[in-house]
Amino acid sequence: MDIPVLHRLALNESPYPPLPSVREAMERAVAQAHRYPQFHPDDLTERIAAWCRLSPDRVAVGSGSVGVALQLFQAVVRPADTVVYAWRTFDAYPLLAAMAGARPVPVPLSPDGSQDLGALLTALDHHTRVVVLCNPHNPTGSLVTAEELSAFLRQVPRHITVLLDEAYVEFARGADLPDTPALLDAHPNLLALRTFSKAYGLAALRVGYGIGSPDLVERIRRQQLPFGINAVATAAVRASLRAEGELRRRVDTVVAERERLRDELVSLGWRVCPGHANSVWLASPDPVDAGVAALTEAGVQARHYPGEGLRLTVGDRNANDTVLTALAGVRAHRSASRT
Ligand SMILES: Cc1ncc(COP(=O)(O)O)c(C=O)c1O
């Protein structure tokens, strides 16, 4: 018999549905669904740029951040080019590279789950067109610090675009976080990707954006599908920008729950490295397979990477308590079987 899924913790989604003000804005837009959205999303781009304190020519909006990434690949990749990225990472990168006709070049993560910046730099050659960094990293949640990122960017040749995926940046805390907008002037080959899918909880609506040099942004915009950003999504993003304080408080709650989950898992005997996204990462040699089985039994859907680890999205308190109970059971069972 199939066990019902009670808690969806497999896709790093927000545990919260849209705020009432965001729903109302969406409903108003639904009532106008017989009208086209803007041909190019200029108004939305201006709003996002003002909110990021950037000029609009530094912002490209797309169908999720994954859509902006595809636009970038389509804009810069030529036949026989390669795209270099740390692996494991977000599943879309090999697919997007292939869609754009590039050869993917995966570079293994360091044993601690961080992206091996030295190995990534070594993998760059005259065929490389794009190098992807994910910060915080998916799935391990590791962080590239401001100092590490600056040193990395200084060593990447200018003809290679650095795609810095910051889908989870709102969940990262600490003094050593990169200030990406401040790096754009010095690095015209840098494109940072951000999204309304994660911290802003609008995953179903598919709005992301890239920030970069005007020249790169212009090339990315040329790949934009006309009428490609729908009006309901636009209304939701605009309302979310107005409700930023409320949404930030939700993010703070997720961050506090992430830290609670980690502390409690560590006290149960799991080895969990500090994570900076809206997830925690349990890696082998911890009993990950037994953990997945226990979670499934408890109705928790997590993301299992067989032989590598288990990524658990931080859910609401109830979901996280269910996770803790299930994973405590695995530890208790293992200690009992050793005695
Ligand atoms: C690192 C990373 N980038 C991008 C995305 C996709 O974001 P979007 O919904 O904006 O396309 C995800 C989704 O899980 C992700 O993990």
The ligand as an ORCA input file, in Angstrom:
! r2SCAN-3c Opt
* xyz 0 1
  C      20.238     26.136     -7.129
  C      18.919     26.309     -7.780
  N      18.798     27.204     -8.756
  C      17.629     27.402     -9.367
  C      16.515     26.676     -9.013
  C      15.242     26.881     -9.768
  O      14.713     28.081     -9.439
  P      13.527     28.698    -10.287
  O      12.280     28.178     -9.706
  O      13.728     30.170    -10.094
  O      13.711     28.314    -11.727
  C      16.587     25.735     -8.017
  C      15.393     24.947     -7.651
  O      15.411     24.037     -6.879
  C      17.823     25.540     -7.388
  O      17.967     24.631     -6.425
*
